[in-house]
Amino acid sequence: DLRCKVVGEGGNLGATQLGRIEYALAGGQIFTDAIDNSAGVDCSDHEVNIKIFLNRILQNGGLTLENRNALLAEMQDEVARLVLRDNYEHARILSSVLASSQDGLAVQIRLLRELEREGHLNRAIEFLPDDKTLKARHAAGLGLTGPECAVLMAYSKTVIKKSLLSSSLPDEPYFFSYFQRAFPKVMAERYGDRMKQHPLYREIVATQVTNDLFRFVGMAFVHRLLDETGATPSMIVRAFIVAKESFGMPKIWDEIEILDGVTPMNLQSQMMHEVERIVRRATRWLLRNRRSGFEIEAAIEEFKPKIEVLMELIPAHLSKEDRKRIKDDVTRYHAAGVPKELAIQISSFQFMSPAFHIVDATTTKKTSLEEMAQVFLRLSERLSFGWFRSELSHAVEAGYWGMLAGAALRDDLDKLERMLALCVLRDTHSDLPIEERIQEWCLGFESMIRRWEVMVLDLKSGKREFVMYLIAMRGLSDLAQAATHGIKHYKNRKVQLGM
């Protein structure tokens, strides 16, 4: 009826929610008035937050009314930029969700049910689809519409923000920088630490952290990591920040967003997905391996410089076939308008899964990053770990639980790979080249490695079922268990058993 492809609501209630959903299901592009017209409310929020603080300074005699008004005028343009940035990010997040709506539907459904189960959301009131409708949408290759995702995002943000407020996170010194981001730079320059006295300090920090989280990893990230690790939202946020900063995500993200209108949107979404995936895996690694806790700044200092080194080392030590994969991806990205350096970074992320394990393993073994990286990569090539890890991403059963199962198996594979790499370094002569050390080590466990290789061959050549991957992982676990005792122990045990 509207005879247009896109609707942007400049005022409140330009359409009803049911009208929006009907339009979206008919192929129209639409979000909600709360998204399209968010700049008005956002501008008021900035104005109020600034005036609350400045009025305190005014009352204490640190500022005259005339100077306050002049300062407000001076900040006008920067406030506008902050507001429009928030407005852009909301739309960009939803566009990214919709670009993978069918793939992400299982995660969205899980989030929807979880919010409803916890009493935060009433689907009927918000016109969100019931399970029967969702099943029909899935069968038709459809996910949630833009208006429905906008509502779901709003509820998810509210729940996470409340959870952060109930924790000690907003009070930690590290997050003062998040508070400052909500204000024009001139305020931080003039008033510095006095800004911590803002009566809404904790609420503003929680809002800024939540916005940052949603900008980089979307609305279901926290709930998914909670299911995968059992960690609280504040723990997940801390781990996410370490992972994000260690991989230089903010700079990369800015470079991808600058490509709006330069590269196809689906390619931008694909690049963002690659960055999200490595940060999600690194976040999960921290939650599983540093569960006792860590200081954010200390952890960033530990990992970031070493990850930067590995970003150079790992591509240089990949197999010829994997280097070709990177080269092909770089060519494809560059042809679509992506700067070459960014294309190389994005294309290399697919091989960075073991990065945190490599950094941690160097501490355990007291060896160089380059030597540890080479052992990981050569062992992975020799035992087809890279292929197996990639297959796990496609082999899981459909649905949310299948997704969690795949993530758990990849984590288990990463741990076993680390164990085996350390065993190679422990049980072989350090003066030998890496290739010879791996060959020597593999000869020591020839029968168990042959068992693993046969399983991999079966997976490569036959019809694959998920249970086959479980059995293969058990075989690899047996190898890792034997390897931890050492080659001599394993050979002596074989002799004792008459094998």
Helices and strands as residue ranges (DSSP letters): H 17-25, H 33-36, H 38-59, H 65-99, H 105-117, H 131-139, H 146-165, G 169-171, G 173-175, H 176-181, H 185-191, G 192-197, H 201-217, H 221-229, H 233-246, H 249-257, H 265-289, H 296-316, H 320-335, H 340-348, G 349-351, H 355-365, H 369-383, H 385-395, H 400-427, H 434-444, H 446-461, H 466-484, H 487-497
